[in-house]
Each structure stands twice: as C-alpha cells, then as structure tokens.
Amino acid sequence: MAKIKKLPLLNGDGALRLRGRDEPVNYEIAGEPQTLSLGRGSLRGAIFTSNELAEQAFRRGDALLTLEGGKAFRLTMLGHSAGTGTVYFEMRV
C-alpha cells in the first residue's frame, strides 16, 4: 500500500487584497508556499475573516494574499461556508 504524504499546515496572519483594499485575515495553507513555481502546481487553504469579507471574496472569485513574510500570492476562491467567515482557495504563483 502506498503511503500518502501529509502536507504541513502553515498558519499565519496576512492581508487580503480585494477591490483595491487590504484587509487583515488569518490563513491556513496545506503545504509550503515557497515550493510553488510559475505555472506549476498549486496549494489549497482557507482564509478566516469576517462573514462579509469572506462572502465578498468568494463572489469576486480571485484575490491577492500577502503572507506574514511579505510575499504575495494569487488566489482563486473555491468555496465559502455560508454564515461563517471562512473561504477556501487555491494558491498559485
């Protein structure tokens, strides 16, 4: 039986750029963003914020997430838990 490699979880505080404004958010990413390269692969994660911002981000469909270290990544929103401040995303370089 093949072993499934479990990706490390990266948690932190960052900023979500949406419609020209930066809003503080918490994030959780499965994997290491530093391993991403242009056009190859993606990582998935979740953003934890206010209900209003999570819904706006999901409806918009894309955003920019700046991590604690200052590096920014493009996000494609995949889902939103209605009534909560959680929005799920796919991250690319």
Secondary structure, DSSP 8 states (H G I E B T S, - for coil): --------EEEEEEEEEETTEEEEEEEEEES-GGG-BTTB--EEEEEE--HHHHHHHHHH-EEEEE-TTS-EEEEEEEEE-TTSSEEEEEEE-
